[in-house]
Amino acid sequence: MKTAPRPLSFPFPQPPFLPGWVWLVGAGPGDPGLLTLHAAHALSWADVVVHDALVNTDVLRLARADAEVIHAGKRGGKPSASQPDISNRLVSLAREGKRVLRLKGGDPFIFGRGGEEARALVAAGVPFRVVPGITSGIGGLAYAGIPATTRETNAAIAFVTGHAASGAVPDNVDWAALSRSASVLVIYMAVKHLGTIVDKLLAGGRSPEEPLAFICSATTTRQRVVVSTLGQAVADRDAQGVEAPAIVVVGEVVRLRDQLGAWWDPAELLSVVHDSAAE
């Protein structure tokens, strides 16, 4: 039996989550503490939560006990729902008068297909709200002790995907121009096609000695950082068993990890979790 939502209490007004609406919400890169207050509010009200594969299960525990939770993750090489199917399901659930929370890893509008889903909702006449989230290209770097920018290293940063809708490296990216213009590159979904991406960056003028880091499972207890160079990256990926989900960052900011990387240790978080469970 459905129960009435029990909204969280905030010292300021929260937007109403009305029946028949879809909220496109960023769940952040993994750490539940990085959720926005709007996201937590939405979880306390939603009748149904449609979530991606990368949404932390601890985040899902914040949903109402009687909420319907639907996995709609898309992972490369594994069976998954098509994007049109997901968009159509959001429309259908909203038309049933439900409060629909579409929960997406990171930020819904940064390589998250949130724009496609929002356009589908507009076409269907379904009202929606967007709640931005912390993208892994920012949060993941911070938890790895790698600032996205410093005055000493870079006045520009570029976010780029290494995986197009076709499944290949995007052919609409001018990699040579990108190599010359952005001191720091943050590359999403780059592990599979890393060799091709590295070749394009080297051909564009980047140095093989330039520092590079892989940030795997960013901001979670499974986070692992592998530091390499552009020229050695493919060999280190294979030798270290680097797998998705991972962010790749290229640039001088990577060297700052030697000074700043110790601020957050996932092992410490694991020990806190174990101690709490033992009490």
N, C-alpha and C positions, 0 to 999 in steps of 0.2 A: 504494500500500500504506500502510495506516495505521501510524503509529508511536506509541509510548507518549508521553504528555504529558511535557514537561520543565518542571516547575514552577519558578517564580522562587524565589530564595532570600531568605527574610526572617529577621530575628533574633528572631522571635516566631512562635508557632503561627498558621497560617491554617486556616480551616474546610475540611474536605474537600469537594471537588466530586465527588459520587458519580454514577455512571451512573444514568440515569433521573430525575435531578433537573433542574429549571429554575431558573436564577438570573435574577431581574429586577434588572438593574444599570443605575444611572445613569452615563452617559458624560460628564456635565458639559456646559457650554455650548459647548465647541469646542476650547479649548486642551488638548492631550493631557496637559500637566503638571498639570491639575486633576483627573485621574483619582484615585480613592482606591486604596489598596494592595489592598483586597479586589477592586476592579474589575480591576486588573492581574493579580492572582492568577487570577481567573476566566478572563481571556483566555488565560492560559498553559495552562489545563486544558481548555477547552471543545472538544467534538467538533464543535459547530455553533454559529455565531453568527448570530442573527436580529436585524438592526439597523434602526433608523429612518433616514430620509433625512437628518436633521441630525447624525448621528454623523460626526465628522471622520474622513477616510480615514486620517490618521496614527494614529488610535486603532486602527483595524482592522488596521494593520500589526503590532500587538502580538499578534495572534492566532497560534495555532500555524500553521505553514506548511501542514499538511495538514488544517486545520479547514475545514469547509464554511461558506461565508459567504453568507447569504441576505438580500437587500434586501427589507425589508417596510415601506418608508417610506410615509407618508400625507401628501400635499401637496394643499392645496386646489385644485380645478379641474383636477387631473391624474389619470389612471388610477392606481388604487392598490388594494391588497387591502383587503377589508372587515375591521373589527375581529373579527367572529366567525371569519373565515377565518384570521386571524393566531393567535387563541387556539387554534383547533382544530389548527393546525399545530404549535404548541408542545406540545400534548398528544400528538399523534401521534409527534413526534420523541422525546419522553421515553419513550413506551411502546416505542420501538425500542431502549431501553437507552442512549441517548446522553446526554452531558452537554450540556445546552442552555443557552446564554447568550442571554438576551433583552436586547439592549443598546439603551438608550433615551437620547435626548438629554436633558441636564439631569438632573432627578430623576424616577424612574418614577412617583412618587405625587403630583407637582405638575403638573396638567394634562397628564399623560403617558399616561393610560389604563392605567397599571400596576395600579390597583385592579381594573379590569375583567378584566385578564388573570389576576391573582391569584385572583379569584373563580372564573374558569373552571377554573383548575388545582385549586382546592379541590373543585369540583363533580366533577371527573374523578378525584379521588384521587391527583393527581400532587404529590409533595413539591416544595417550592420554598423559596428564600431571597431576601430583598430586600436589595440593597446601595444605599443612598441615594447620590445624586450632587449636585453643586453645581448648583442651578437657575440659569437665565440671569437670573432676576429679582434674584438676589444677585450672582453672578459678573459678569454683564454690566454692572451698575451700578458695581461696583468697578473694572473695567477701563476704564470711561468716566470715572473720577474723580468719581463721584457716590455718596457714602455713602448707604446705605439709611436710616440713622438718625443723628442727632446730638442731643445734649442741647439745643442751641439751636434746632433746627428742628421736631422732631416726637417725640411720645411714642407714636405709633401709625403703622402701615403696613398697607396692605391689598393683597393679591395677588388679581387678578381676571382672568378670561378675557373677551376681547371676541368670542369665537366659540363658540357653543353647538353641541351635536350636530346641531341642525337646520340649521346653517349661518348662522343669524342671530345678532344680539346676544342674549345670555341674557336671557330674560324673567323669570327667578326671582331677579334681583339688584335690590335696592332701591337704585337709583342715587342717589336723593335722600338717603337715610340714609347711604349710603357717602360722598357728597360732604361731609356734615356731620361724620362721625365719624373719618375717616382723613385725617391731614394729608398723607400721601404715598400715592399710588396707583401701583402697578406693574401694568401691563395687558399681558397676553400676547395674541398673535394679534389685535391691535387695528387693524392698518393698513387692512384692507378696510372695516371698519365705523366708521372713525374719526369721520366726520361725525355719525353717530347717537350715538356715545358722548360726543362733545364736547357735543352739544345736551343730553344728559341731565345731564351734570355742570354745565353752565351753569344749567340749570333748577333744579338742586339747590342752587345758591348759590355755586358756585365762580366766581372772578373770571376774566374773559377775559385779564387780565394775568398770571395765574399762570404761572410757568415750566414748560415741558414739554420733554422730550427724547426723540428716537428713538435707540435703540441698535441698529444693524443688524449682523447677523452677529457677535454679541458674542464677544469674546475670541479671535477668529481674525485672520489677517492681512488679512482683508477688512473688519474692523470699521470702521464709520463712525458718527459721532455728529452728529446734527442738533439744534441747540437752537432752541426756538421758544417760543411761549406757547399757552395753551389756546385763545384766540380766533383765533390765526393758524395753528394746527397743520395744518388741512386744506389751506390754501393752500401752506404750506411743504412738506407731504408731496408735493403735486403738483409744485411748482416744483423741489424737490430730488430728485425721483425715488425717494422712499423706498419700498422694497419689503420684503416678508417674506423671511427671518425677521427680525423686529424686536421689541424690547421698547419700550413707551412708559412713561415715568415722569413723573408730575405732582407738583409740590410744590416747596417752597423749597429742598430739598436740591439741586435742579438747579443753582442759582446757585453752589454750591461747586465746580462743574467749572472755573470760571475760575481757581481756585487749585490744584486737584488734578488736573486733566485731563491734565497733561503727564507724569504718572508712568509711563504706558505708551503707547508709540507703535508701532502695528503696522508702520510703515515700518522701524523698527529691527530688528524680528524678521525681516522680509523680507531685510534686508541681511545678517543673520547666516546665514540659509538659503542665500543666494546665495554668500556667502564660503565656507561649508562645502562647497558643491557644486563650487566651483572648485579646492579643495585636492586 
